[in-house]
């Protein structure tokens, strides 16, 4: 089976170049594009991390779930939705090269669990500073291990007691708080609506005050979460994918609208699986203006977010979108059904989110597929080769869908982390962090230095020519991850390392030396490093880190495990 779209590019330089050949064919826009306001992932904040799915789960027996570009042959039975799987459901096949090696070595576990070696009042992950905390933690017993754990409030006070000049305090910490199935669950979000930040997991969507972390509302869903867009609407509405019922094999065929400002549930509706090839277990969702799209193996359907009305569905003809990226313009990945019963020939389209009609089409060279959409404006697309997944390219298109350039050169070893590499449910096309763009330049990072275990480079490319421009080292030997552009500068998350807190830094568009705008405390390093591959948001002078998945090692560890942390403010 060919590698599903969205897999990480290999560590190293770009593969065999994507040759646009004689150039794409384009369809002239059917009508002017809608000028939707940008849908920020936080006001303002980085693109979702996310964000942002794992390789297609293989079920027992001969059947293999097809990717969006590929149809099962007539001899194969229909797909069944994936079961709960293991604790890292769907992740084994995608841990390739050194992409997750450092993260996995960092390990996981219970925050501030005590040593249990006769010194039960001393946290294992206590402050690394010399100052004594003003509030001594008073641990309670964990239901899982019987060992003491510290409340999030006490942990924050302990960390903040050791904050040094120039460092930001921990504003608040949230713990998982939910007894999950043994295999754990994925976390969806965060989504922002004013001063409310929301996340969803298992059966519940919750909204918190961004300023102090207090719970503003909590909504129990009728069935389990299974998909969600990376972004809400400008007025704080989100449409979630939930399962048909509470059965373990229930299909992901129901949409639930939620108002993130109030926590109130809006419309709910199910859509019908249409035919053998209509897989409902691998959904790609997006928010584009007042439209939510639901993409799957053989079609994409659009619904109006304000009232739930279906706007468009399966197209006539052999070419069907299998997903759309969230954003101010709706960019779709399209597969065309070929004679050998597969969806191989692929296209990139801009569609009208109100009708689903193509405004222009860029046809990819044969045997290339859409991996991820790193940016919709300017339009930057990651491509993979169907028959040789080690070959990849980053394609740049003009706003009218014509070819602009292809990235090339630079130091190599590039790494963009997408939701598809982190969790098993979300397969959104825009669920990536580690890439950013302005009108003229594309920025990405290299992987962490494998020998040192920390440090990397930020690399810039000219979008007009695709050529490498410059690279800059992460500050102080730390690893930096591009988030977005702000005020003409590149905004980056700097990862914590031993003896150095993380934070938010900026880098001029011309390169140079990164400058911190928010420095996280050294006393909180252990907490920060326990957020393995988090989703990252920066808004209002605050950094928000959110786990992408919650699970425990034994018992109900996940109840006490930290799920969100905010620095600054």
C-alpha positions in Angstrom: 0.0 0.0 0.0 1.3 3.4 -0.8 2.1 5.8 2.0 -0.9 7.8 3.2 -0.8 11.6 2.6 0.6 13.7 5.4 3.5 11.5 6.4 6.6 13.3 7.5 9.2 14.0 4.8 12.3 12.0 5.4 15.2 13.5 7.4 17.5 14.9 4.8 17.2 17.1 1.7 14.3 17.2 -0.6 13.8 14.1 -2.7 13.7 13.8 -6.5 12.4 17.2 -7.6 8.7 17.5 -8.6 8.9 18.5 -12.2 5.9 20.5 -13.2 6.6 19.5 -16.8 4.8 21.6 -19.4 2.9 23.3 -16.6 -0.5 22.8 -15.0 -3.8 23.2 -16.5 -6.0 25.7 -14.7 -9.7 26.5 -14.9 -10.4 30.2 -14.8 -12.3 31.3 -11.6 -16.0 30.8 -12.1 -16.6 33.8 -9.9 -14.5 36.1 -7.7 -13.3 34.4 -4.5 -15.0 35.2 -1.3 -13.1 37.6 1.0 -13.6 35.7 4.2 -11.7 37.1 7.1 -8.7 35.0 8.3 -9.8 32.2 10.7 -7.1 32.5 13.3 -6.1 29.5 15.5 -6.4 31.8 18.4 -6.6 35.6 18.2 -4.0 35.9 16.7 -2.0 32.7 16.9 -0.2 30.0 15.0 -1.6 27.6 12.5 -3.0 24.5 14.2 -0.6 21.9 15.4 -1.4 20.5 15.4 -2.1 19.9 15.5 -2.7 18.4 14.1 -3.6 11.9 12.6 -1.5 8.8 12.0 -1.2 6.3 9.3 -4.3 4.5 8.3 -5.1 1.8 10.8 -4.9 -1.8 9.4 -7.6 -4.1 10.7 -7.0 -7.8 11.3 -7.4 -10.0 8.2 -6.6 -9.2 4.5 -8.4 -5.9 4.3 -6.3 -2.7 4.5 -8.1 0.6 4.9 -7.4 2.7 1.7 -6.0 6.2 1.9 -7.9 9.2 0.4 -6.1 8.7 -2.9 -6.8 5.0 -3.2 -9.9 2.9 -3.6 -10.2 -0.7 -2.5 -10.5 -3.3 -5.2 -13.8 -5.0 -5.9 -12.7 -8.2 -4.2 -12.1 -6.4 -0.9 -14.8 -6.3 1.8 -16.0 -2.8 3.0 -14.0 -1.1 5.6 -15.0 -1.2 9.2 -14.2 1.7 11.6 -11.1 1.2 13.6 -11.4 -0.1 17.1 -9.7 1.5 20.0 -6.3 0.0 19.2 -3.3 0.3 21.5 -2.0 3.1 23.6 -0.3 4.7 20.6 -3.1 3.7 18.2 -1.9 3.9 14.6 1.5 5.4 15.6 3.9 2.5 15.2 4.1 2.7 11.4 4.8 6.4 11.3 7.6 6.6 13.8 10.3 6.7 11.1 13.8 8.0 11.1 14.5 10.3 14.0 11.3 12.2 13.8 10.0 11.1 17.2 13.1 9.5 18.7 14.0 12.4 20.9 10.4 12.8 22.0 10.0 9.1 22.9 13.3 9.1 24.8 12.0 12.0 26.9 9.4 9.6 28.2 6.1 10.4 30.0 4.4 9.7 33.2 2.9 11.4 36.2 3.8 15.0 36.9 5.3 15.6 40.3 4.9 11.9 41.4 7.0 11.4 44.5 10.0 9.1 44.7 8.5 6.7 47.2 11.9 6.0 48.6 11.3 7.2 52.1 11.2 10.8 51.0 7.6 11.2 50.2 7.5 15.0 50.6 10.0 15.7 47.8 8.6 15.9 44.3 10.6 14.1 41.7 10.1 17.0 39.2 10.5 19.8 41.7 11.9 23.2 41.0 15.4 23.3 39.6 16.2 26.7 41.2 17.8 27.5 44.4 15.1 29.6 46.0 12.8 27.8 48.4 9.1 27.6 47.5 6.8 29.9 49.5 4.1 27.2 49.5 5.1 23.7 50.4 3.2 21.1 48.3 0.8 19.0 50.2 0.4 15.9 48.1 -2.7 13.8 47.9 -2.8 10.1 47.1 -3.1 9.0 43.5 -5.8 6.4 42.9 -3.6 4.6 40.4 -0.5 4.0 42.4 -1.2 5.2 45.9 1.7 7.6 45.5 1.3 11.3 46.4 0.6 13.8 43.6 0.5 17.6 43.7 -2.5 19.6 42.5 -2.1 21.8 39.5 -2.6 24.9 41.7 0.1 23.9 44.1 2.4 23.0 41.3 2.0 26.4 39.7 2.7 28.1 43.0 5.8 26.0 43.5 7.1 26.8 40.0 6.3 30.5 40.4 8.2 30.7 43.7 11.3 30.0 41.8 10.8 32.4 38.8 13.8 34.6 38.1 13.8 38.2 36.8 12.9 38.2 33.1 11.0 35.0 33.3 7.2 34.6 32.9 5.2 32.9 35.5 2.9 29.9 35.0 -0.6 31.4 34.7 -2.5 28.1 35.2 -2.4 24.4 34.7 -5.2 22.0 33.9 -5.1 18.2 34.5 -6.9 15.6 32.4 -9.5 15.0 35.1 -11.2 12.1 33.2 -10.8 8.4 33.7 -10.2 7.2 30.2 -10.2 3.8 28.6 -6.9 2.0 28.9 -5.8 3.0 25.5 -6.3 6.7 26.1 -8.0 9.3 23.9 -7.0 12.0 21.5 -7.4 15.7 22.5 -9.1 18.1 20.0 -8.4 21.8 20.0 -7.5 24.2 21.4 -10.0 26.6 19.9 -10.4 30.3 20.9 -13.4 32.5 21.2 -12.6 35.8 22.9 -11.1 35.1 26.3 -12.3 31.5 26.2 -10.1 28.6 25.2 -11.8 25.3 24.5 -10.8 21.7 24.0 -12.6 18.4 23.5 -11.8 14.8 24.5 -13.8 11.6 24.7 -17.4 12.7 25.5 -16.8 16.3 26.7 -16.1 19.7 25.3 -14.9 22.3 27.9 -14.3 26.0 27.8 -11.8 27.8 30.2 -10.9 31.4 30.9 -7.7 32.1 29.1 -6.7 34.5 31.9 -7.0 32.3 34.9 -8.0 28.8 33.7 -11.3 28.6 35.5 -13.9 26.5 33.9 -16.5 28.6 32.1 -18.6 25.7 30.8 -18.5 22.0 30.1 -20.7 20.2 27.6 -21.3 16.5 27.6 -21.7 15.1 24.1 -24.2 12.3 23.4 -21.4 10.2 21.8 -17.7 10.1 21.5 -15.6 12.6 19.6 -14.0 11.4 16.4 -13.0 14.4 14.3 -12.9 18.2 14.3 -11.6 21.1 12.3 -8.5 22.9 13.5 -10.2 26.3 13.5 -13.6 27.7 14.6 -15.6 30.4 12.8 -14.8 34.1 13.4 -17.8 34.2 15.8 -16.7 31.2 17.9 -18.7 28.3 16.4 -17.2 24.8 15.9 -18.7 21.7 14.3 -17.4 18.5 15.8 -17.5 15.0 14.3 -19.0 12.5 16.8 -19.9 8.8 16.5 -23.4 7.6 15.5 -24.0 5.9 18.9 -22.1 4.6 21.9 -21.2 1.2 20.3 -17.5 0.4 20.1 -17.7 0.1 16.3 -20.0 3.1 15.7 -19.2 5.1 12.6 -18.1 8.7 12.6 -21.1 10.0 10.8 -22.7 12.7 12.9 -22.0 16.5 13.2 -22.6 18.5 16.3 -22.3 22.3 16.3 -21.1 24.0 19.5 -21.0 27.7 20.5 -17.6 28.1 22.1 -18.5 31.3 23.8 -21.5 29.8 25.7 -20.9 26.1 25.6 -24.3 25.5 24.2 -25.0 22.7 21.7 -26.5 23.8 18.4 -27.8 21.7 15.5 -26.9 18.0 15.1 -27.3 15.9 12.0 -26.0 12.6 10.6 -25.1 11.9 7.0 -25.5 8.6 5.3 -22.7 6.4 4.2 -23.1 6.1 0.4 -21.8 2.9 -1.1 -18.9 0.5 -0.5 -16.2 3.1 -0.9 -17.5 5.7 1.4 -15.2 5.3 4.4 -16.3 7.2 7.5 -13.3 6.4 9.7 -10.7 8.8 8.2 -12.3 12.2 8.1 -10.7 15.5 7.0 -12.6 18.5 8.4 -12.2 22.2 7.7 -13.8 25.6 8.6 -14.0 28.1 5.7 -16.2 31.1 6.5 -19.6 29.8 7.4 -18.9 26.3 5.9 -17.7 23.2 7.5 -16.5 20.5 5.2 -16.3 16.8 5.9 -13.9 15.0 3.5 -13.5 11.2 3.2 -12.2 8.6 0.8 -14.6 9.3 -2.1 -16.2 12.6 -1.5 -16.4 15.9 0.5 -19.6 17.4 1.8 -20.2 20.9 2.9 -22.6 22.2 5.6 -23.5 25.7 6.6 -22.3 26.2 10.2 -25.0 28.7 11.2 -27.9 26.3 10.6 -26.6 22.9 9.4 -28.0 23.1 5.9 -26.1 20.9 3.5 -24.5 23.0 0.8 -22.9 20.5 -1.5 -22.0 16.8 -1.7 -20.6 14.3 -4.1 -19.7 15.7 -7.5 -20.5 14.3 -10.9 -17.6 12.8 -12.7 -14.5 10.8 -11.6 -12.7 13.5 -9.5 -13.7 14.1 -5.9 -12.2 16.2 -3.1 -11.1 14.1 -0.2 -10.3 17.1 2.1 -10.1 20.8 2.4 -7.8 23.0 4.5 -9.2 25.5 7.0 -8.6 29.2 6.3 -9.7 32.4 4.5 -9.7 30.5 1.2 -10.9 26.9 0.7 -8.1 24.8 -0.8 -9.0 21.2 -1.6 -7.1 18.1 -2.3 -8.8 16.1 -5.1 -8.4 12.5 -6.2 -9.6 11.1 -9.6 -10.9 7.6 -9.9 -8.7 5.7 -12.4 -9.3 2.6 -14.5 -7.6 0.3 -12.0 -10.1 1.2 -9.3 -7.8 3.5 -7.4 -7.8 7.2 -6.7 -4.3 8.1 -8.0 -4.4 11.2 -10.2 -4.6 14.1 -7.9 -5.3 17.8 -8.1 -5.2 20.9 -6.0 -8.2 23.1 -6.2 -9.6 26.3 -4.8 -13.3 25.8 -4.3 -16.2 28.1 -3.5 -17.1 27.0 0.1 -20.8 28.0 -0.5 -21.2 25.6 -3.5 -18.2 23.3 -3.6 -17.5 24.3 -7.2 -13.9 24.6 -8.4 -12.7 28.1 -9.0 -9.4 26.8 -10.4 -7.6 23.5 -10.7 -3.9 22.6 -10.6 -3.3 19.1 -11.9 -0.4 17.2 -10.2 2.1 15.2 -12.2 1.1 11.5 -12.3 2.1 9.5 -9.2 2.3 12.5 -7.0 -0.2 13.2 -4.2 -1.1 16.0 -1.8 0.5 15.4 1.6 -0.3 18.5 3.7 -1.2 22.1 3.0 1.4 24.2 4.9 -0.2 27.6 4.0 -3.3 28.6 2.0 -2.2 32.2 1.4 0.4 32.1 0.0 -0.3 28.6 -1.2 2.4 26.1 -0.1 1.7 22.4 -0.5 3.7 19.3 0.6 3.7 16.6 -2.0 4.6 12.9 -1.8 5.3 10.4 -4.6 2.9 7.5 -4.5 5.2 4.7 -5.4 8.3 6.1 -3.6 7.3 7.9 -0.3 11.0 8.9 0.2 10.5 11.3 -2.7 8.8 14.5 -1.7 8.6 18.1 -2.7 7.2 21.4 -1.5 5.2 23.1 -4.2 4.3 26.8 -4.3 1.3 28.1 -6.4 0.1 31.5 -7.2 -3.2 32.8 -6.0 -4.8 31.9 -9.3 -3.5 28.3 -9.1 -0.6 28.6 -11.6 2.8 27.2 -10.8 5.1 29.6 -8.9 8.1 27.6 -7.7 9.4 24.5 -5.9 11.6 24.7 -2.8 15.1 23.4 -3.1 18.5 23.6 -1.4 19.4 24.6 2.2 20.9 22.5 4.9 18.5 19.5 4.7 17.1 17.5 7.6 13.8 19.5 7.5 11.1 18.6 9.9 7.5 19.8 9.9 5.3 18.1 12.5 1.7 17.5 11.6 -1.3 16.0 13.4 -1.1 13.0 11.0 2.2 12.1 12.7 1.0 12.5 16.3 -2.5 11.1 16.7 -4.7 8.6 15.0 -8.0 10.3 14.5 -7.4 13.7 13.0 -6.3 13.7 9.4 -6.8 17.4 8.6 -4.7 18.8 5.8 -3.8 21.9 7.7 -2.7 20.3 11.0 1.0 21.2 11.0 3.4 23.2 13.0 6.9 24.0 12.1 6.1 26.0 8.9 5.2 29.6 8.3 5.0 31.9 5.3 4.7 35.6 4.4 4.0 36.9 0.9 7.6 36.3 -0.2 9.2 33.8 2.1 8.6 30.3 3.5 10.1 29.3 6.8 10.6 25.8 8.2 12.9 24.1 10.7 15.3 21.3 10.7 15.1 18.5 13.2 16.8 18.6 16.5 20.5 17.9 16.5 20.6 14.1 17.1 24.1 14.2 18.8 23.4 17.1 21.2 19.8 16.2 21.7 18.8 19.9 21.4 19.3 22.8 19.0 18.3 23.1 15.3 18.1 25.7 12.5 15.3 27.9 11.1 15.5 27.9 7.3 14.1 30.5 4.9 13.2 30.0 1.2 12.3 32.6 -1.5 8.8 31.8 -2.7 9.3 33.4 -6.1 12.3 31.2 -7.0 12.0 28.4 -4.4 15.7 28.8 -3.6 17.2 28.7 -0.1 17.8 32.2 1.4 19.3 31.8 4.8 19.3 29.7 8.0 19.6 30.8 11.7 20.3 28.7 14.8 17.8 28.3 17.5 18.5 30.7 20.5 21.1 29.4 23.0 21.4 26.0 21.5 17.6 25.3 22.0 15.3 23.9 19.4 13.0 26.5 17.7 9.7 25.8 15.9 8.2 28.3 13.4 4.6 29.3 14.3 3.5 32.2 12.2 4.4 35.7 11.0 3.6 38.7 13.3 4.6 42.3 12.8 6.8 41.4 9.9 8.8 38.9 12.0 8.8 35.1 12.3 7.2 34.0 15.6 8.7 30.8 17.0 8.2 28.5 19.9 11.5 27.6 21.6 11.5 24.2 23.3 12.6 23.8 26.9 15.8 21.8 27.6 17.7 20.9 30.8 18.5 24.1 32.6 16.7 26.4 30.1 13.1 27.2 30.0 11.3 27.4 26.7 9.5 30.5 25.4 8.4 32.5 22.4 11.0 34.3 20.2 11.0 36.3 17.0 13.4 36.4 14.1 13.6 39.1 11.4 12.5 38.2 7.9 16.2 38.8 6.9 17.5 36.2 9.4 19.9 36.9 12.3 19.7 36.2 15.9 16.3 35.2 17.6 15.1 37.5 20.4 12.9 36.2 23.2 9.6 38.0 23.7 8.4 35.6 26.4 10.8 33.4 28.4 9.3 30.5 30.4 10.9 29.8 33.8 13.7 27.4 34.5 11.7 26.2 37.5 9.0 24.9 35.1 11.3 23.0 32.8 10.2 19.6 34.0 6.5 20.5 33.5 7.1 22.0 30.1 9.2 19.0 28.8 6.5 16.6 29.9 4.3 18.1 27.1 5.5 15.7 24.4 4.7 17.0 20.9 2.1 19.5 22.1 -0.1 21.8 20.2 1.2 25.3 20.6 -0.6 28.6 20.6 0.6 32.1 21.5 -2.0 34.8 22.0 -2.3 37.9 24.2 1.3 37.6 25.5 0.6 34.0 26.7 1.9 30.6 25.5 -0.6 27.8 25.7 0.6 24.2 25.4 -2.0 21.4 25.0 -1.4 17.7 24.9 -2.4 15.9 21.7 -3.3 12.7 23.5 -4.1 11.7 27.1 -3.3 8.3 28.4 -1.8 6.7 31.5 0.8 4.1 32.1 -1.1 2.4 34.9 -4.6 2.7 36.4 -6.0 6.2 36.1 -2.7 8.1 35.7 -4.4 10.2 32.9 -6.7 11.8 35.5 -3.8 13.6 37.1 -1.7 14.1 34.0 -1.4 17.7 33.0 -3.4 18.5 29.8 -2.9 22.2 29.4 -0.5 24.9 30.7 -0.3 28.6 30.2 2.8 30.7 30.6 2.7 34.5 30.9 -0.1 36.9 31.1 
